């Protein structure tokens, strides 16, 4: 990417049927998915029969409810996250029904100047489309300036799947430490099968292994299109 992100995030989401209470750092260690050092750096936020949430150091956060498993990281190499999922559902929990997969990439970056960020917002969402209201959106002062808060685009015609989509969302970011921050999040969604027709995790794991690297590359390419606007507005 042409601008170094200030904040990174990659998450892998499985939608299916999960027994949330088993997802504990000690379970991952006992199944040789996490190390004893990982256990020492783990922090449990909540373990309940309906919800489990814990962190491992600064690199991993896992949250699980009966319908959704989410593993996310903010630290490269991101392939570590993929490897953890493969060991979890490709070896230890192979019979878990999973019918949807999401590979998500989000970054926060600065374009250097608030004026440039505002121009990018107006390029993506021209205020003139709002007619007479447009002049009021801008506001009379910096403190009360308005504009685009969130924009989402979706692609459904994708060669590598019959069902699913790629969705990208752009919004201002407060995580960059200045007034020039932009957040871009890409959701790469795969519909594996209808709910109730999947009896295990094999299809989801195979799809993840096949698509992970390409999904991350494509998401960063999409993000780069927004970064490129810095030099065009």
C-alpha positions as CSV (number, residue, x, y, z in Angstrom):
1,X,0.0,0.0,0.0
2,X,1.2,3.5,-0.9
3,X,0.6,4.9,2.6
4,X,1.8,3.1,5.7
5,X,-1.2,2.3,7.9
6,X,-1.1,3.7,11.4
7,X,-3.5,1.0,12.6
8,X,-3.9,-2.5,11.1
9,X,-6.5,-5.2,11.5
10,X,-7.2,-8.6,9.9
11,X,-10.0,-10.8,11.1
12,X,-11.4,-14.2,10.0
13,X,-15.1,-14.9,10.7
14,X,-16.8,-18.2,10.6
15,X,-20.6,-18.4,10.8
16,X,-22.0,-21.7,12.0
17,X,-22.8,-23.5,15.2
18,X,-20.3,-23.2,18.1
19,X,-20.1,-24.3,21.7
20,X,-18.7,-21.0,23.0
21,X,-17.8,-22.2,26.4
22,X,-15.0,-24.5,25.2
23,X,-13.0,-21.6,23.6
24,X,-10.6,-20.8,26.4
25,X,-6.8,-20.2,26.2
26,X,-6.2,-23.4,28.1
27,X,-8.2,-25.4,25.5
28,X,-6.0,-24.0,22.7
29,X,-2.9,-24.9,24.6
30,X,-4.0,-28.4,25.3
31,X,-4.7,-28.9,21.6
32,X,-1.3,-27.6,20.6
33,X,-2.8,-24.6,18.9
34,X,-1.3,-22.0,21.2
35,X,1.9,-22.3,23.3
36,X,2.4,-22.1,27.0
37,X,4.0,-18.7,26.5
38,X,0.8,-17.6,24.8
39,X,-1.2,-18.9,27.8
40,X,0.9,-16.7,30.1
41,X,0.1,-13.6,28.1
42,X,-3.6,-14.4,27.7
43,X,-6.3,-12.3,29.2
44,X,-9.8,-13.7,29.6
45,X,-12.6,-11.1,29.2
46,X,-15.5,-13.4,29.4
47,X,-16.1,-17.2,29.4
48,X,-19.8,-18.2,29.4
49,X,-21.9,-20.9,27.8
50,X,-23.2,-18.2,25.3
51,X,-20.1,-16.0,24.8
52,X,-16.3,-16.4,25.1
53,X,-13.9,-13.5,24.7
54,X,-10.1,-13.5,25.3
55,X,-6.9,-11.9,24.1
56,X,-3.4,-13.4,23.7
57,X,-0.7,-10.7,24.2
58,X,-1.1,-7.9,21.6
59,X,-1.5,-10.2,18.6
60,X,-4.7,-12.2,19.0
61,X,-8.3,-11.6,20.1
62,X,-11.0,-14.3,19.9
63,X,-14.7,-13.9,20.4
64,X,-17.3,-16.6,20.1
65,X,-21.0,-16.9,20.4
66,X,-23.4,-19.7,19.4
67,X,-23.5,-18.5,15.8
68,X,-20.2,-16.7,15.1
69,X,-16.4,-17.3,15.6
70,X,-14.1,-14.3,15.2
71,X,-10.3,-14.3,15.4
72,X,-8.5,-11.0,14.7
73,X,-5.0,-9.6,14.9
74,X,-3.3,-6.3,14.5
75,X,0.2,-7.6,14.0
76,X,1.7,-9.1,10.8
77,X,2.5,-11.7,9.6
78,X,-1.2,-12.2,9.2
79,X,-0.8,-15.8,8.0
80,X,-0.4,-16.7,11.7
81,X,-4.1,-16.0,12.1
82,X,-4.9,-18.3,9.2
83,X,-2.7,-21.0,10.6
84,X,-4.5,-20.8,14.0
85,X,-7.9,-21.2,12.3
86,X,-6.7,-24.2,10.3
87,X,-5.4,-26.0,13.4
88,X,-8.6,-25.1,15.3
89,X,-11.2,-26.3,12.8
90,X,-9.1,-28.4,10.4
91,X,-7.7,-30.6,13.2
92,X,-9.4,-30.1,16.6
93,X,-13.0,-29.2,15.7
94,X,-13.5,-30.8,12.3
95,X,-17.2,-31.6,12.9
96,X,-18.2,-28.0,13.6
97,X,-20.8,-26.9,11.0
98,X,-19.7,-23.7,9.2
99,X,-21.6,-22.2,6.3
100,X,-20.1,-18.7,5.9
101,X,-16.6,-17.3,5.8
102,X,-15.4,-13.8,6.1
103,X,-11.8,-12.6,5.5
104,X,-11.7,-9.0,6.6
105,X,-9.0,-6.3,6.3
106,X,-9.1,-2.8,7.8
107,X,-6.6,0.0,8.0
108,X,-6.5,3.5,9.4
109,X,-4.1,5.9,7.7
110,X,-3.4,9.7,7.5
111,X,-3.4,11.7,4.3
112,X,-1.4,14.5,6.1
113,X,-3.9,17.3,6.0
114,X,-7.5,17.7,7.0
115,X,-8.2,19.6,3.8
116,X,-7.1,16.6,1.7
117,X,-9.3,14.3,3.8
118,X,-12.2,16.6,3.2
119,X,-11.6,16.7,-0.5
120,X,-11.5,12.9,-0.6
121,X,-14.8,12.8,1.2
122,X,-16.4,15.1,-1.3
123,X,-14.9,13.1,-4.2
124,X,-16.5,9.9,-2.9
125,X,-19.8,11.6,-1.9
126,X,-20.4,14.9,-3.7
127,X,-22.4,17.2,-1.5
128,X,-24.0,18.8,-4.5
129,X,-26.2,15.7,-4.9
130,X,-28.1,16.9,-1.8
131,X,-29.4,20.0,-3.5
132,X,-30.2,23.0,-1.3
133,X,-29.1,21.1,1.8
134,X,-25.5,20.9,0.4
135,X,-24.6,24.5,1.5
136,X,-25.7,23.7,5.1
137,X,-23.7,20.4,5.3
138,X,-20.4,22.2,5.1
139,X,-21.2,24.3,8.2
140,X,-19.9,27.8,9.1
141,X,-16.9,26.7,11.2
142,X,-14.2,24.0,11.4
143,X,-15.7,22.9,14.7
144,X,-19.1,22.2,13.1
145,X,-18.0,21.1,9.7
146,X,-20.1,18.3,8.3
147,X,-19.6,15.8,5.4
148,X,-19.4,12.2,4.6
149,X,-19.5,9.9,7.6
150,X,-19.5,6.5,6.0
151,X,-19.7,5.1,2.4
152,X,-20.1,1.4,1.5
153,X,-19.6,-0.2,-1.9
154,X,-20.4,-3.8,-2.8
155,X,-19.3,-6.1,-5.6
156,X,-21.3,-9.3,-6.1
157,X,-20.1,-10.5,-9.5
158,X,-16.9,-12.4,-8.5
159,X,-15.2,-15.1,-10.5
160,X,-14.0,-17.2,-7.4
161,X,-17.4,-17.9,-5.9
162,X,-21.1,-18.4,-6.8
163,X,-22.5,-16.7,-3.7
164,X,-21.0,-14.0,-1.6
165,X,-19.7,-10.4,-2.0
166,X,-16.8,-8.0,-1.4
167,X,-17.8,-4.9,0.5
168,X,-15.6,-1.9,1.2
169,X,-16.5,0.9,3.7
170,X,-14.7,4.2,4.0
171,X,-15.1,6.6,6.9
172,X,-13.2,9.3,8.8
173,X,-10.8,7.9,11.4
174,X,-9.9,9.3,14.8
175,X,-7.2,6.7,15.3
176,X,-4.4,8.5,13.5
177,X,-3.7,11.2,16.0
178,X,-4.6,14.1,13.6
179,X,-7.6,15.4,11.7
180,X,-6.5,13.7,8.4
181,X,-7.4,10.1,9.3
182,X,-9.3,7.7,7.0
183,X,-10.5,4.2,7.8
184,X,-11.1,1.7,5.0
185,X,-12.5,-1.7,5.9
186,X,-12.9,-4.6,3.3
187,X,-15.2,-7.5,4.0
188,X,-14.5,-10.5,1.7
189,X,-17.6,-12.7,2.3
190,X,-18.1,-16.3,1.1
191,X,-21.4,-18.2,1.3
192,X,-20.4,-21.8,1.6
193,X,-23.9,-23.3,1.9
194,X,-27.3,-22.7,3.4
195,X,-27.6,-23.1,7.1
196,X,-28.3,-26.7,8.1
197,X,-26.8,-28.3,5.0
198,X,-23.2,-28.3,6.3
199,X,-22.1,-31.1,8.6
200,X,-18.5,-30.1,9.3
201,X,-15.7,-27.5,8.9
202,X,-13.8,-29.0,6.0
203,X,-15.2,-26.8,3.2
204,X,-14.7,-23.6,5.2
205,X,-11.1,-24.5,6.1
206,X,-10.2,-25.6,2.6
207,X,-11.7,-22.3,1.2
208,X,-9.8,-20.3,3.8
209,X,-6.5,-21.9,2.9
210,X,-7.1,-21.4,-0.8
211,X,-8.3,-17.8,-0.6
212,X,-6.5,-16.2,2.3
213,X,-3.4,-14.8,0.6
214,X,-5.3,-13.6,-2.5
215,X,-8.1,-12.1,-0.3
216,X,-5.6,-10.0,1.7
217,X,-3.8,-8.9,-1.5
218,X,-7.1,-7.9,-3.1
219,X,-8.3,-6.1,0.0
220,X,-5.1,-4.1,0.1
221,X,-5.4,-3.3,-3.6
222,X,-8.9,-1.9,-2.9
223,X,-7.6,0.1,0.0
224,X,-4.9,1.4,-2.2
225,X,-7.4,2.9,-4.6
226,X,-8.6,5.2,-1.8
227,X,-5.1,6.0,-0.7
228,X,-4.3,7.1,-4.3
229,X,-6.9,9.8,-4.0
230,X,-4.5,11.8,-1.8
231,X,-2.6,12.7,-4.9
232,X,-5.6,13.3,-7.2
233,X,-7.9,15.6,-5.3
